[in-house]
Amino acid sequence: MTTEERVLRLENAFSTLIELARTQSERMDEYERRTEELAQTQNKLAQTQNELTQTQKELTQAQKQTEANLSALATIVAEIGRAQLRTEQALTNLSERVDRYISGS
């Protein structure tokens, strides 16, 4: 093997090493970019999870308030029902009294 052939082989090997280094550098850049994107996505997911947890707490509180309001409403409706019965009884008594008064009994 001549000196020129050895130099040519060395140049080719050096070119190959340079190409491998460039490719590796591109891969590392891509890896770093994707790692950063992953970190950002994980941060967004954590933030979203926190927001969902807060929303769930608010919904739970709203549900408790709704149940309390429904309980109060049920009590009021029951009272209205009793008042309606008393009113109907009073009207019946009044009607009977008027009928007795008119009939002279």
Number of C-alpha atoms within 10 A of each C-alpha: 5 7 8 9 10 11 11 12 12 12 12 12 12 12 12 12 12 12 12 12 12 12 12 12 12 12 12 12 12 12 12 12 12 12 12 12 12 12 12 12 12 12 12 12 12 12 12 12 12 12 12 12 12 12 12 12 12 12 12 12 12 12 12 12 12 12 12 12 12 12 12 12 12 12 12 12 12 12 12 12 12 12 12 12 12 12 12 12 12 12 12 12 12 12 12 12 13 12 12 11 10 9 8 7 7
